[in-house]
Amino acid sequence: MIEKTAHNYINSSLNSPAFVFDIDILKEHLNIVKNALWPFKLCYAMKANPLLVGIVEPFVERIEVCSEGEFEICKAYKIPAKKIFYTGVLKSLDGVKSALEYGVRLFNIESQSQLEMIKNLDKSVGVFLRLSSDNHFGIDENLIFEILKDDSLDILGLHYFAGTFRDKKWHFDIARLSKFLSKYKFKELEYGAGLGVAYFDGEKDSVNLETLKNDLESFKIPVCVELGRYLVAKCGFYASKVGDVKTSQNVNYAILDGGMNHLNYYGQMMGMKNPIILNSSDKNLIKAYTLCGPICSTNDVITRSAELNELKIGDILCFLNTGAYSSTEASYLFLSRDLPSIYIYENGKFELIREPKNTYNLNMKG
């Protein structure tokens, strides 16, 4: 359990603020998901946490890459080219050329111009046509119909992702896709299920992998299930130290050494929800706290009503289930504060894989 790892961190003298990713928990969860959805293939959307792509890779059939930077990370980790699924709403000519030179043979198509780019570079690569989910991603049905008439391309399948936290909505996706696939012949479906996790007090995980598998079996073609957040969120936590404590207008405030510049929860609204938190305080008295970060903004509120053991300066708070997105998605350059340390935890040992890094040099000339 990630709580045990968090307690081990609290009892250590490691850097703060920091992200910690428990590799043993990650591998166990990957095995559970893989076995639950077998024989369907898995694709890791590495945007969820690129730092973990080398660890996740052996457990999945594909790695979804959405940018030239993510592709460079895959090259650095020596991810096999045959496993890379090169996607992205905007693809550059140089980026696609680089991927082709590396040996990537699987691309998605999100526009007419991307189609022409691929045709001009290499008609023999396999392509997936991304069906629009009524936003700026993908292409609509009419264009897909026209593209399917072009027999000069190796059109392997359909790519679809409607959004995140669709635990209770994937049935709508399945129904839409079933109707669509009944009209057009594709060899395979790449399906982004958008499964969520419980981030806040009172929430429960609602994902039922057996139900998802049963729904996917309604398709008569192979399916590759694309997951990101659901695979890695629960293997990580963010640790921050209490730098100041005060009371103002009868509100107890704890100011932490990291906030909106490091920590980002999908679905949080101005601190109105309480994340799942462990803390190092040994006080028996329970108090309600508004937890704020160090950024000079009224938006830097993590939560407004956390019930915690009485806090003092130096106490450590661990925010659970932050293994996905938060380590890359927050406002890292605001106020030129340092990037947090990053640790992995495996076989009972912490390993520092990234030192805290200055950002001020990125906000100045030169």
TAWOJO-V151483 format. One record per residue. SS is DSSP state (hx for helix, st for strand, lp for the rest). OMEGA is omega in whole degrees, 0 to 359 (NA if undefined). NEAR is the number of other C-alpha atoms within 8 Angstrom. Layout:
BEGIN
SS_OMEGA_NEAR + SS_OMEGA_NEAR
END
This chain:
BEGIN
lp_182_5 + hx_178_12 + hx_180_8 + hx_178_7 + hx_179_10 + hx_178_11 + hx_177_10 + hx_177_8 + hx_181_9 + hx_182_10 + lp_178_6 + lp_176_6 + lp_183_6 + lp_183_5 + lp_171_6 + lp_0_10 + lp_182_12 + st_165_12 + st_178_13 + st_178_13 + st_182_12 + st_186_13 + hx_178_11 + hx_178_9 + hx_180_10 + hx_182_12 + hx_178_9 + hx_180_8 + hx_179_9 + hx_178_11 + hx_179_9 + hx_181_8 + hx_182_10 + hx_181_12 + hx_182_7 + hx_184_9 + hx_178_11 + lp_15_7 + lp_178_4 + lp_180_9 + st_177_12 + st_173_12 + st_178_13 + st_174_15 + st_192_11 + hx_176_13 + hx_181_10 + hx_175_10 + lp_182_14 + hx_180_9 + hx_185_5 + hx_188_8 + hx_180_13 + hx_179_10 + hx_182_7 + hx_190_11 + hx_181_12 + hx_184_7 + hx_186_8 + lp_179_12 + lp_182_10 + st_171_11 + st_178_14 + st_181_13 + st_186_14 + lp_182_11 + lp_176_10 + hx_178_7 + hx_177_6 + hx_178_12 + hx_178_11 + hx_176_8 + hx_178_9 + hx_178_11 + hx_180_8 + hx_179_7 + lp_180_8 + lp_174_6 + lp_180_11 + lp_182_6 + hx_183_9 + hx_180_8 + hx_186_10 + st_174_14 + st_188_13 + st_183_12 + lp_177_12 + lp_181_10 + lp_176_8 + lp_178_4 + lp_177_10 + lp_178_6 + hx_180_7 + hx_180_6 + hx_180_10 + hx_178_9 + hx_180_9 + hx_179_8 + hx_179_11 + hx_179_9 + hx_179_7 + hx_179_7 + lp_179_8 + lp_183_13 + lp_184_11 + st_183_12 + st_168_11 + st_180_13 + st_182_13 + lp_180_14 + lp_177_8 + hx_181_7 + hx_176_6 + hx_177_10 + hx_181_10 + hx_179_8 + hx_181_9 + hx_180_9 + hx_182_9 + hx_183_7 + hx_184_7 + lp_182_7 + lp_185_10 + lp_181_6 + lp_177_10 + st_181_11 + st_172_13 + st_177_14 + st_181_14 + st_178_13 + st_180_13 + lp_174_12 + lp_176_9 + lp_173_5 + lp_185_6 + lp_178_5 + lp_172_10 + lp_183_14 + st_185_12 + lp_188_8 + hx_182_8 + hx_180_6 + hx_177_8 + hx_179_11 + hx_180_8 + hx_181_8 + hx_181_7 + lp_177_8 + lp_183_6 + lp_183_7 + lp_178_6 + lp_180_5 + lp_174_11 + st_181_10 + st_185_10 + st_187_10 + st_179_12 + st_178_12 + st_181_13 + st_173_12 + st_186_9 + lp_182_9 + lp_183_8 + lp_181_8 + lp_179_8 + lp_183_11 + lp_183_11 + lp_184_6 + lp_185_7 + hx_178_9 + hx_177_8 + hx_178_7 + hx_181_9 + hx_180_10 + hx_180_8 + hx_182_8 + hx_179_8 + hx_179_10 + hx_181_8 + hx_183_8 + hx_176_9 + lp_182_7 + lp_184_6 + lp_181_6 + lp_174_6 + lp_180_11 + lp_186_8 + st_175_11 + st_170_13 + st_188_13 + st_173_11 + st_188_12 + lp_178_14 + lp_182_15 + lp_182_12 + lp_177_12 + lp_177_12 + lp_180_8 + lp_193_10 + st_178_9 + lp_178_8 + lp_179_4 + lp_175_7 + lp_176_6 + lp_183_7 + lp_183_7 + lp_175_7 + lp_185_6 + hx_179_9 + hx_178_8 + hx_178_7 + hx_179_8 + hx_180_10 + hx_179_8 + hx_181_10 + hx_180_9 + lp_177_7 + lp_176_7 + lp_182_9 + lp_177_5 + lp_177_8 + st_180_9 + st_171_12 + st_184_12 + st_183_12 + st_182_13 + st_176_14 + lp_182_14 + hx_186_14 + hx_181_11 + hx_192_12 + hx_187_13 + hx_189_12 + hx_179_15 + hx_187_14 + st_171_16 + st_177_16 + st_182_13 + st_181_13 + st_184_13 + st_175_14 + st_180_16 + st_179_10 + st_178_9 + st_179_12 + st_177_7 + st_180_8 + st_181_7 + lp_178_4 + lp_176_5 + st_177_8 + st_180_12 + st_168_12 + st_180_14 + st_184_12 + st_181_14 + lp_172_12 + lp_181_12 + lp_183_14 + lp_177_14 + lp_179_13 + lp_193_14 + lp_181_11 + lp_179_9 + lp_173_8 + lp_178_4 + lp_177_4 + lp_182_8 + lp_177_6 + lp_177_8 + lp_184_10 + lp_178_9 + lp_181_11 + lp_174_11 + st_176_10 + lp_190_10 + st_166_8 + st_178_11 + st_186_11 + lp_184_9 + lp_177_10 + lp_180_5 + lp_179_8 + lp_182_6 + lp_178_6 + st_178_9 + st_174_10 + st_182_9 + st_163_14 + st_182_14 + st_183_13 + st_175_13 + lp_186_14 + lp_186_10 + lp_181_10 + lp_180_6 + lp_176_5 + lp_177_5 + lp_185_6 + lp_178_12 + st_180_14 + st_176_12 + st_184_15 + st_185_12 + st_180_10 + st_176_11 + st_186_8 + st_169_10 + st_184_12 + lp_186_10 + lp_173_11 + lp_178_9 + lp_180_9 + lp_177_7 + lp_180_11 + st_173_12 + st_178_12 + st_181_12 + st_190_12 + st_175_15 + lp_180_13 + lp_179_15 + lp_181_16 + lp_171_14 + lp_190_12 + hx_184_12 + hx_178_12 + hx_194_6 + hx_186_8 + lp_185_11 + lp_193_8 + lp_185_11 + lp_183_11 + hx_181_8 + hx_175_6 + hx_176_10 + lp_185_11 + lp_168_10 + st_181_10 + lp_171_12 + st_174_15 + st_178_13 + st_163_13 + st_181_12 + st_182_14 + st_179_9 + lp_175_5 + lp_183_5 + st_174_6 + st_175_8 + st_178_7 + st_180_9 + st_172_8 + st_175_7 + lp_171_8 + lp_185_9 + st_175_8 + lp_174_9 + lp_185_12 + hx_182_10 + hx_176_8 + hx_181_7 + hx_180_8 + lp_182_6 + lp_176_5 + lp_NA_3
END
